[in-house]
């Protein structure tokens, strides 16, 4: 039974990845922007028609393609900068971890 569940879940994940790859989600940023434009054009009318007025008033409009691409670029750049800063500070983090563990072990009187 577990093997069947694993096979079903793997198929769903694999199919999702394959579909998003063929649609251009995992390729160049221009392809991803085109995919977002396509989704925006197809989904926005349904969202406006099927969501109650009270909810629409509280929600903002769907973001534009340029807004999303700008946000993704900024987030990506911030993630790269943060990762590189962490890697460059890794010796200090390791030393701090060692000192903290040493103090903790001394308080345990082992």
C-alpha positions as a Python dict, from the first residue, in 0.01 Angstrom:
ca = {
    (1, 'X'): (0, 0, 0),
    (2, 'X'): (284, 237, 84),
    (3, 'X'): (446, 170, -252),
    (4, 'X'): (124, 263, -432),
    (5, 'X'): (94, 589, -232),
    (6, 'X'): (457, 670, -309),
    (7, 'X'): (405, 599, -678),
    (8, 'X'): (95, 821, -692),
    (9, 'X'): (264, 1107, -509),
    (10, 'X'): (577, 1076, -724),
    (11, 'X'): (366, 1078, -1039),
    (12, 'X'): (182, 1391, -929),
    (13, 'X'): (504, 1573, -841),
    (14, 'X'): (681, 1455, -1156),
    (15, 'X'): (386, 1548, -1375),
    (16, 'X'): (364, 1892, -1214),
    (17, 'X'): (733, 1955, -1270),
    (18, 'X'): (714, 1831, -1629),
    (19, 'X'): (408, 2045, -1705),
    (20, 'X'): (557, 2360, -1554),
    (21, 'X'): (882, 2293, -1743),
    (22, 'X'): (703, 2257, -2076),
    (23, 'X'): (506, 2577, -2006),
    (24, 'X'): (830, 2769, -1950),
    (25, 'X'): (828, 2823, -1574),
    (26, 'X'): (1180, 2684, -1527),
    (27, 'X'): (1341, 2842, -1832),
    (28, 'X'): (1449, 3197, -1914),
    (29, 'X'): (1286, 3487, -1735),
    (30, 'X'): (1123, 3602, -2059),
    (31, 'X'): (947, 3265, -2091),
    (32, 'X'): (832, 3286, -1728),
    (33, 'X'): (700, 3639, -1785),
    (34, 'X'): (504, 3514, -2088),
    (35, 'X'): (359, 3232, -1877),
    (36, 'X'): (255, 3481, -1608),
    (37, 'X'): (93, 3705, -1871),
    (38, 'X'): (-97, 3403, -2003),
    (39, 'X'): (-212, 3303, -1654),
    (40, 'X'): (-304, 3661, -1569),
    (41, 'X'): (-510, 3700, -1887),
    (42, 'X'): (-690, 3369, -1830),
    (43, 'X'): (-749, 3385, -1454),
    (44, 'X'): (-822, 3753, -1385),
    (45, 'X'): (-1175, 3748, -1537),
    (46, 'X'): (-1271, 3440, -1334),
    (47, 'X'): (-1139, 3590, -1015),
    (48, 'X'): (-1338, 3908, -1072),
    (49, 'X'): (-1657, 3718, -1161),
    (50, 'X'): (-1654, 3447, -893),
    (51, 'X'): (-1524, 3624, -585),
    (52, 'X'): (-1775, 3812, -366),
    (53, 'X'): (-1771, 4196, -378),
    (54, 'X'): (-1665, 4224, -12),
    (55, 'X'): (-1353, 4021, -77),
    (56, 'X'): (-1266, 4206, -398),
    (57, 'X'): (-1281, 4539, -213),
    (58, 'X'): (-1036, 4410, 49),
    (59, 'X'): (-793, 4254, -200),
    (60, 'X'): (-567, 4453, -422),
    (61, 'X'): (-556, 4390, -797),
    (62, 'X'): (-338, 4112, -929),
    (63, 'X'): (16, 4244, -970),
    (64, 'X'): (136, 4336, -1316),
    (65, 'X'): (404, 4138, -1495),
    (66, 'X'): (664, 4413, -1452),
    (67, 'X'): (588, 4431, -1079),
    (68, 'X'): (627, 4054, -1038),
    (69, 'X'): (949, 4036, -1239),
    (70, 'X'): (1095, 4329, -1044),
    (71, 'X'): (1001, 4160, -715),
    (72, 'X'): (1151, 3827, -823),
    (73, 'X'): (1476, 3991, -935),
    (74, 'X'): (1505, 4184, -609),
    (75, 'X'): (1425, 3877, -399),
    (76, 'X'): (1671, 3664, -594),
    (77, 'X'): (1947, 3923, -556),
    (78, 'X'): (1878, 3960, -183),
    (79, 'X'): (1889, 3582, -144),
    (80, 'X'): (2222, 3559, -326),
    (81, 'X'): (2371, 3842, -119),
    (82, 'X'): (2248, 3688, 208),
    (83, 'X'): (2380, 3344, 111),
    (84, 'X'): (2722, 3482, 18),
    (85, 'X'): (2736, 3683, 343),
    (86, 'X'): (2653, 3370, 542),
    (87, 'X'): (2921, 3171, 360),
    (88, 'X'): (3179, 3444, 416),
    (89, 'X'): (3087, 3458, 788),
    (90, 'X'): (3082, 3079, 823),
    (91, 'X'): (3413, 3061, 1016),
    (92, 'X'): (3277, 3308, 1272),
    (93, 'X'): (2947, 3118, 1295),
    (94, 'X'): (3137, 2793, 1350),
    (95, 'X'): (3353, 2948, 1623),
    (96, 'X'): (3047, 3094, 1797),
    (97, 'X'): (2871, 2758, 1780),
    (98, 'X'): (3174, 2581, 1927),
    (99, 'X'): (3205, 2836, 2212),
    (100, 'X'): (2833, 2819, 2289),
    (101, 'X'): (2837, 2439, 2295),
    (102, 'X'): (3145, 2441, 2518),
    (103, 'X'): (2975, 2679, 2767),
    (104, 'X'): (2660, 2465, 2764),
    (105, 'X'): (2856, 2148, 2833),
    (106, 'X'): (3038, 2318, 3122),
    (107, 'X'): (2705, 2420, 3277),
    (108, 'X'): (2593, 2058, 3265),
    (109, 'X'): (2902, 1956, 3468),
    (110, 'X'): (2961, 1648, 3259),
}
